[in-house]
Amino acid sequence: MKLAFSVILFFVTYPMVATAEEAACPQLEGNLQPGGLLWGTVAPTAAIVFEGIDVPILPDGSFVLGLGRDAPSSVTLTVSVETDGVSISCDLDIAKREYRISRVEGVPQRTVTPPEEQLERIRKERQLVRAAKAQVIENQTFLRAVQAGLAWPAEGRISGVYGSQRFYNGKPGNPHYGVDIARPTGTPVLAPGPGVVTLAEPDLFYSGGTVILDHGYGLSSSFLHMSRVDVSVGDELRTGDPLGAIGATGRATGPHLDWRMSWFNQRIDPQLLVPPMP
């Protein structure tokens, strides 16, 4: 499947006169909105910094970067060539995005306000997740597959969307960073694209059965609340390979899959990378 991308133009400021072709602002394709991915190409000798992140560059000069849920109205991408001392700042205007507000009742109170004895467990589990997402796997095949378009990891009713703000038992929670697919417990969950498993945990406090699949160069998918985890850390998967099964583990009121994506510390909207739900 080919995705339709928009071509993005930059407002460019020059910290110094650019004399090297390698330091030109790249044309980007993708979704210039919070939750979107952007794709571009620079000379392989160039370096890119975006939102404080050193952007990995593939051997052919191509790269990907992500816009988080709360991306500001303007962001800056800096392209430089160390050998020439040339640096160019490329300013991007980000489209505004509105999010849904929803209320979820009946969540076990211990997961809304965790008891004191669970705080150390939660802290350790967050460290596990951060470490899994911090890995940079340089596999061009994985990333090219994502750019070509991902598949849905499960098909069903969409019960929750990216960016929405949830109130649990009347208490505001963190924004929702994924897309929820409601299906019965035991429904297979399949890899939406190729990657390497960097986390496979059967019972995390908040997310229950959880898998993280790394697509390369800082981009990863997470699959939450699964009743069964069928993969192990280090497994290399192709599109359509089984990951586990839908469930209602962790902080969940019913069986569903919560599919999330991240580019380093930026949360990406998976729905922008797949066709409409069948």
C-alpha positions as CSV (number, residue, x, y, z in Angstrom):
1,M,0.0,0.0,0.0
2,K,1.3,3.5,-0.9
3,L,0.5,6.3,1.6
4,A,-0.4,9.7,0.3
5,F,2.1,12.2,1.8
6,S,2.1,16.0,1.7
7,V,5.2,17.9,0.6
8,I,6.4,20.3,3.3
9,L,8.1,23.6,2.7
10,F,10.4,25.2,5.2
11,F,11.0,28.7,6.5
12,V,14.8,28.8,6.6
13,T,17.2,30.8,8.7
14,Y,20.9,30.7,8.2
15,P,23.2,31.0,11.3
16,M,26.0,31.5,8.8
17,V,26.3,31.6,5.0
18,A,25.9,28.1,3.7
19,T,28.3,27.2,1.0
20,A,28.0,23.4,1.1
21,E,25.2,21.6,-0.8
22,E,25.1,19.0,2.0
23,A,23.7,21.6,4.5
24,A,20.6,22.4,2.5
25,C,17.2,22.1,4.2
26,P,15.6,18.8,3.0
27,Q,12.1,18.4,1.5
28,L,10.0,16.4,3.9
29,E,7.0,14.1,3.2
30,G,4.5,12.9,5.8
31,N,2.0,14.3,8.3
32,L,2.9,17.8,9.5
33,Q,0.7,17.5,12.6
34,P,1.0,16.2,16.2
35,G,1.5,12.4,16.1
36,G,2.8,12.5,12.5
37,L,6.0,11.0,11.0
38,L,8.1,12.9,8.6
39,W,10.5,11.4,6.0
40,G,13.4,13.2,4.3
41,T,16.9,12.9,2.7
42,V,20.1,14.8,3.3
43,A,23.7,14.1,2.2
44,P,25.1,11.1,4.2
45,T,27.8,13.4,5.6
46,A,25.2,15.7,7.2
47,A,24.0,15.7,10.8
48,I,20.5,16.6,12.0
49,V,19.2,17.7,15.3
50,F,15.4,17.8,15.9
51,E,13.8,18.8,19.2
52,G,17.0,18.0,21.1
53,I,17.4,14.6,19.4
54,D,20.3,13.6,17.2
55,V,18.5,12.1,14.3
56,P,19.9,8.8,13.0
57,I,20.7,9.0,9.3
58,L,20.7,5.9,7.0
59,P,23.7,5.3,4.7
60,D,21.9,6.8,1.8
61,G,21.1,10.0,3.7
62,S,17.4,9.3,4.4
63,F,15.9,9.7,7.8
64,V,12.6,9.7,9.8
65,L,11.5,12.0,12.6
66,G,8.3,12.2,14.7
67,L,6.1,14.8,16.1
68,G,4.6,14.2,19.6
69,R,1.1,14.7,20.8
70,D,1.8,18.2,22.2
71,A,4.2,19.4,19.4
72,P,4.3,23.2,19.4
73,S,3.0,25.3,16.5
74,S,6.6,25.7,15.3
75,V,9.6,23.4,15.5
76,T,13.1,23.6,14.2
77,L,15.2,21.1,12.4
78,T,19.0,21.9,12.3
79,V,21.1,20.5,9.4
80,S,24.9,20.8,9.7
81,V,28.1,19.5,8.0
82,E,30.9,19.2,10.5
83,T,33.7,19.3,8.0
84,D,32.5,22.7,6.6
85,G,31.2,24.2,9.8
86,V,27.9,25.0,8.0
87,S,24.6,24.9,9.9
88,I,21.1,25.7,8.7
89,S,17.9,26.0,10.8
90,C,14.7,24.9,9.1
91,D,11.5,26.0,10.8
92,L,8.3,24.0,10.4
93,D,4.8,25.2,11.1
94,I,2.8,22.4,12.8
95,A,-1.0,22.1,12.2
96,K,-3.2,22.3,15.3
97,R,-5.0,19.2,16.4
98,E,-8.1,18.7,18.6
99,Y,-8.4,15.8,21.0
100,R,-11.3,13.9,22.5
101,I,-12.2,13.9,26.2
102,S,-13.6,10.7,27.6
103,R,-14.5,9.3,31.0
104,V,-13.9,5.7,32.2
105,E,-15.6,4.4,35.3
106,G,-15.2,1.1,37.1
107,V,-11.4,1.0,36.9
108,P,-9.9,-0.8,40.0
109,Q,-9.0,2.0,42.4
110,R,-5.6,0.5,43.0
111,T,-4.6,1.2,39.4
112,V,-6.0,4.8,39.5
113,T,-4.1,5.6,42.7
114,P,-1.6,2.7,43.2
115,P,-1.0,1.6,46.8
116,E,2.4,2.5,48.3
117,E,3.7,-1.1,48.1
118,Q,3.3,-1.1,44.3
119,L,5.3,2.1,43.6
120,E,8.7,0.4,43.5
121,R,7.3,-2.2,41.0
122,I,5.9,0.6,38.8
123,R,9.3,2.4,38.9
124,K,11.2,-0.7,37.8
125,E,8.7,-1.4,35.0
126,R,9.0,2.1,33.7
127,Q,12.8,1.7,33.6
128,L,12.3,-1.6,31.6
129,V,10.1,0.2,29.0
130,R,12.5,3.2,28.7
131,A,15.5,0.9,28.1
132,A,13.6,-1.0,25.5
133,K,12.6,2.2,23.6
134,A,16.1,3.7,23.9
135,Q,17.7,1.1,21.7
136,V,18.6,2.2,18.2
137,I,18.4,-0.8,15.8
138,E,19.8,0.1,12.4
139,N,17.9,-2.1,10.0
140,Q,16.9,-0.3,6.8
141,T,14.5,-3.0,5.7
142,F,12.4,-2.6,8.8
143,L,12.2,1.2,8.4
144,R,11.4,1.0,4.6
145,A,8.5,-1.3,5.4
146,V,7.0,1.3,7.8
147,Q,7.4,4.0,5.2
148,A,5.6,1.8,2.6
149,G,2.7,1.4,5.1
150,L,1.8,-0.7,8.1
151,A,-1.0,-3.3,8.6
152,W,-3.5,-3.3,11.5
153,P,-2.3,-5.7,14.2
154,A,-5.9,-6.7,14.8
155,E,-9.2,-5.8,13.1
156,G,-12.2,-4.7,15.1
157,R,-14.1,-1.7,16.5
158,I,-11.9,1.3,17.3
159,S,-12.8,2.1,20.9
160,G,-10.1,4.7,21.7
161,V,-8.0,7.1,19.7
162,Y,-4.7,8.8,19.9
163,G,-4.4,12.0,22.0
164,S,-7.6,11.7,23.9
165,Q,-7.7,12.7,27.5
166,R,-9.1,10.2,29.9
167,F,-10.6,10.6,33.4
168,Y,-10.5,7.4,35.4
169,N,-13.1,7.3,38.1
170,G,-13.4,11.1,37.9
171,K,-9.6,11.6,38.2
172,P,-7.7,13.0,35.1
173,G,-5.2,10.6,33.7
174,N,-2.4,10.9,31.2
175,P,-3.5,11.5,27.6
176,H,-4.0,8.3,25.6
177,Y,-1.1,7.7,23.2
178,G,-2.4,4.8,21.2
179,V,-5.4,3.4,19.3
180,D,-7.6,0.9,21.0
181,I,-9.1,-2.1,19.1
182,A,-11.9,-3.9,20.9
183,R,-12.1,-7.6,20.3
184,P,-12.7,-10.7,22.5
185,T,-10.0,-12.0,24.7
186,G,-7.8,-14.5,22.8
187,T,-8.1,-12.7,19.4
188,P,-4.6,-12.9,17.8
189,V,-2.4,-9.9,17.7
190,L,-0.1,-9.7,14.6
191,A,3.0,-7.7,13.9
192,P,2.0,-4.6,11.8
193,G,5.4,-4.4,10.3
194,P,8.8,-6.0,10.6
195,G,11.0,-5.5,13.6
196,V,12.9,-6.9,16.6
197,V,11.3,-7.6,19.9
198,T,12.9,-5.4,22.6
199,L,10.4,-6.1,25.5
200,A,8.1,-9.0,26.2
201,E,6.5,-8.9,29.6
202,P,3.4,-10.9,30.6
203,D,2.1,-8.7,33.5
204,L,3.1,-5.1,33.9
205,F,1.2,-3.1,36.5
206,Y,-0.5,-0.6,34.1
207,S,-0.3,-2.3,30.7
208,G,-0.5,-6.0,31.6
209,G,0.9,-8.2,28.8
210,T,3.1,-5.9,26.9
211,V,5.4,-6.3,23.8
212,I,7.6,-3.6,22.2
213,L,8.6,-4.2,18.6
214,D,11.5,-2.0,17.3
215,H,11.2,-0.9,13.7
216,G,14.6,0.6,13.6
217,Y,16.2,4.1,13.9
218,G,14.2,5.1,17.0
219,L,10.8,4.0,15.8
220,S,8.9,1.3,17.8
221,S,5.4,-0.1,18.3
222,S,4.0,-1.2,21.7
223,F,1.1,-3.6,22.3
224,L,-0.6,-3.4,25.6
225,H,-3.2,-5.4,27.8
226,M,-2.5,-8.7,26.0
227,S,-3.8,-11.9,27.6
228,R,-0.9,-13.9,26.1
229,V,2.6,-13.0,25.0
230,D,4.0,-15.3,22.3
231,V,7.3,-13.7,21.6
232,S,10.6,-13.3,23.4
233,V,13.2,-10.4,23.5
234,G,15.5,-10.7,20.4
235,D,12.9,-12.3,18.1
236,E,12.9,-10.9,14.6
237,L,9.4,-10.7,13.2
238,R,7.9,-10.1,9.7
239,T,4.6,-8.4,9.0
240,G,1.8,-10.6,10.1
241,D,3.8,-12.8,12.5
242,P,2.0,-13.5,15.8
243,L,2.8,-11.4,18.8
244,G,0.2,-12.7,21.3
245,A,-3.5,-12.3,22.0
246,I,-5.9,-9.5,23.0
247,G,-6.9,-9.3,26.7
248,A,-7.9,-7.1,29.5
249,T,-4.7,-7.2,31.7
250,G,-3.3,-4.3,33.6
251,R,-5.4,-1.1,33.7
252,A,-8.3,-2.1,31.4
253,T,-12.1,-2.4,31.8
254,G,-12.6,-4.8,28.9
255,P,-10.7,-6.8,26.3
256,H,-8.9,-4.7,23.7
257,L,-5.5,-4.0,22.2
258,D,-3.9,-0.7,22.9
259,W,-1.4,-0.1,20.0
260,R,1.1,2.7,20.5
261,M,4.1,4.0,18.5
262,S,7.0,6.1,19.5
263,W,9.9,7.8,17.8
264,F,12.4,8.1,20.7
265,N,10.5,10.1,23.3
266,Q,7.9,11.4,20.9
267,R,4.5,9.6,20.8
268,I,3.3,8.8,17.3
269,D,-0.3,8.2,16.1
270,P,-0.4,4.7,14.5
271,Q,-3.6,5.5,12.6
272,L,-1.7,7.9,10.4
273,L,0.3,4.9,9.1
274,V,-2.4,2.4,8.3
275,P,-5.3,2.2,5.8
276,P,-8.9,2.7,7.2
277,M,-10.0,-0.1,9.5
278,P,-11.6,-2.8,7.3
